[in-house]
Amino acid sequence: MPLNKSDLIANVAKTTELKKAQVEQIIATTLDEIKKELGQHGKVTLVGFGTFDVSHRAERKGRSPKTGEEILIPAKIIPKFRPGRELKVTVDPPKPAKPVAKAKPVAKPKKK
Protein backbone atom coordinates (compact mmCIF):
# COMPACT_ATOMS: atom_id res chain seq x y z
CA MET A 1 0.00 0.00 0.00
CA PRO A 2 1.48 3.39 -0.95
CA LEU A 3 2.25 5.82 1.83
CA ASN A 4 1.52 9.48 1.08
CA LYS A 5 2.47 12.55 3.10
CA SER A 6 -0.75 12.66 5.14
CA ASP A 7 -0.44 8.93 5.97
CA LEU A 8 3.15 9.51 7.06
CA ILE A 9 2.07 12.40 9.29
CA ALA A 10 -0.70 10.30 10.86
CA ASN A 11 1.65 7.33 11.48
CA VAL A 12 4.37 9.48 13.05
CA ALA A 13 1.81 11.33 15.19
CA LYS A 14 0.41 8.03 16.45
CA THR A 15 3.87 6.59 17.17
CA THR A 16 5.27 9.68 18.89
CA GLU A 17 1.99 10.76 20.55
CA LEU A 18 2.50 14.28 19.14
CA LYS A 19 -0.27 16.30 17.55
CA LYS A 20 -0.64 15.98 13.79
CA ALA A 21 -0.02 19.71 13.38
CA GLN A 22 3.32 19.40 15.20
CA VAL A 23 4.38 16.41 13.12
CA GLU A 24 3.31 18.14 9.91
CA GLN A 25 5.48 21.14 10.83
CA ILE A 26 8.45 18.91 11.66
CA ILE A 27 8.18 16.98 8.38
CA ALA A 28 7.69 20.18 6.35
CA THR A 29 10.72 21.77 8.01
CA THR A 30 12.83 18.65 7.41
CA LEU A 31 11.91 18.55 3.73
CA ASP A 32 12.48 22.32 3.39
CA GLU A 33 15.99 21.95 4.85
CA ILE A 34 16.80 19.10 2.46
CA LYS A 35 15.51 21.15 -0.49
CA LYS A 36 17.46 24.22 0.66
CA GLU A 37 20.73 22.27 0.87
CA LEU A 38 20.19 20.63 -2.53
CA GLY A 39 19.28 24.03 -3.97
CA GLN A 40 22.77 25.17 -2.98
CA HIS A 41 24.18 22.05 -4.73
CA GLY A 42 24.92 20.49 -1.34
CA LYS A 43 24.52 17.00 0.04
CA VAL A 44 22.34 15.62 2.85
CA THR A 45 23.31 12.31 4.46
CA LEU A 46 20.96 10.49 6.82
CA VAL A 47 23.08 7.62 8.12
CA GLY A 48 21.35 4.28 7.62
CA PHE A 49 18.69 5.83 5.37
CA GLY A 50 20.55 7.36 2.45
CA THR A 51 22.11 10.37 0.80
CA PHE A 52 20.40 13.14 -1.14
CA ASP A 53 22.72 14.78 -3.64
CA VAL A 54 22.71 16.66 -6.94
CA SER A 55 24.00 15.39 -10.26
CA HIS A 56 25.16 17.46 -13.21
CA ARG A 57 23.96 16.30 -16.62
CA ALA A 58 26.04 17.56 -19.52
CA GLU A 59 24.57 19.10 -22.64
CA ARG A 60 23.93 16.41 -25.23
CA LYS A 61 22.43 15.78 -28.64
CA GLY A 62 19.10 14.07 -29.04
CA ARG A 63 16.31 13.58 -31.56
CA SER A 64 12.89 15.19 -31.63
CA PRO A 65 10.32 12.37 -31.45
CA LYS A 66 7.95 14.38 -33.68
CA THR A 67 10.25 15.32 -36.54
CA GLY A 68 13.29 13.09 -36.05
CA GLU A 69 15.36 16.27 -36.27
CA GLU A 70 18.56 16.41 -34.20
CA ILE A 71 18.21 18.79 -31.25
CA LEU A 72 20.49 20.00 -28.48
CA ILE A 73 19.36 18.98 -24.98
CA PRO A 74 20.60 21.59 -22.49
CA ALA A 75 22.72 20.78 -19.44
CA LYS A 76 20.84 20.50 -16.18
CA ILE A 77 21.25 19.75 -12.50
CA ILE A 78 19.01 17.05 -11.05
CA PRO A 79 18.43 15.72 -7.54
CA LYS A 80 19.37 12.12 -6.81
CA PHE A 81 19.07 9.73 -3.88
CA ARG A 82 21.36 6.85 -2.96
CA PRO A 83 19.91 4.46 -0.37
CA GLY A 84 21.97 3.55 2.70
CA ARG A 85 22.89 0.03 3.72
CA GLU A 86 20.12 -0.30 6.36
CA LEU A 87 17.46 0.81 3.89
CA LYS A 88 18.75 -1.63 1.28
CA VAL A 89 18.62 -4.50 3.79
CA THR A 90 15.10 -3.50 4.87
CA VAL A 91 13.88 -3.49 1.27
CA ASP A 92 15.74 -6.65 0.21
CA PRO A 93 16.70 -8.78 3.24
CA PRO A 94 19.61 -11.17 2.70
CA LYS A 95 18.55 -14.70 1.89
CA PRO A 96 19.65 -17.45 4.28
CA ALA A 97 22.67 -19.31 2.98
CA LYS A 98 21.90 -22.68 1.48
CA PRO A 99 23.67 -25.54 3.22
CA VAL A 100 26.51 -26.92 1.18
CA ALA A 101 25.93 -30.54 0.20
CA LYS A 102 28.62 -32.91 1.34
CA ALA A 103 30.55 -34.54 -1.45
CA LYS A 104 29.74 -38.18 -1.93
CA PRO A 105 32.72 -40.47 -1.54
CA VAL A 106 34.03 -41.76 -4.83
CA ALA A 107 33.93 -45.55 -5.10
CA LYS A 108 37.34 -47.06 -5.73
CA PRO A 109 37.52 -49.44 -8.66
CA LYS A 110 37.75 -53.09 -7.65
CA LYS A 111 41.04 -54.88 -8.26
CA LYS A 112 40.88 -58.00 -10.38
LINVENUR-V830790 format. One record per backbone hydrogen bond with DSSP energy under -1.0 kcal/mol. NH is the residue of the N-H (numbers start at 1). CO is the residue of the C=O. E is the energy in kcal/mol with one decimal. If there is no record, write none. Layout:
nh = [NH,NH]
co = [CO,CO]
e = [E,E]
This chain:
nh = [8,9,10,11,12,13,14,15,16,17,23,24,25,26,27,28,29,30,31,32,33,34,35,36,37,38,39,41,42,44,46,49,50,51,52,53,55,57,60,62,64,68,71,73,76,78,80,82,84,87,88,89,90,91,92]
co = [4,5,6,7,8,9,10,11,12,13,19,20,21,22,23,24,25,26,27,28,29,30,31,32,33,34,35,38,37,52,50,46,46,82,44,80,78,76,73,71,69,64,62,60,57,55,53,51,49,48,84,85,86,87,88]
e = [-2.5,-2.5,-2.3,-2.7,-2.6,-2.5,-2.2,-2.4,-2.8,-1.4,-2.2,-2.9,-1.8,-2.3,-2.9,-2.5,-2.5,-2.5,-2.7,-2.4,-2.3,-2.0,-2.7,-2.6,-2.2,-2.4,-2.4,-1.9,-2.7,-2.6,-3.0,-2.5,-2.4,-2.5,-3.1,-2.5,-2.9,-3.4,-2.2,-2.8,-2.9,-2.5,-2.7,-3.5,-1.7,-2.7,-3.0,-2.5,-2.6,-1.1,-2.3,-2.5,-2.1,-2.3,-2.7]
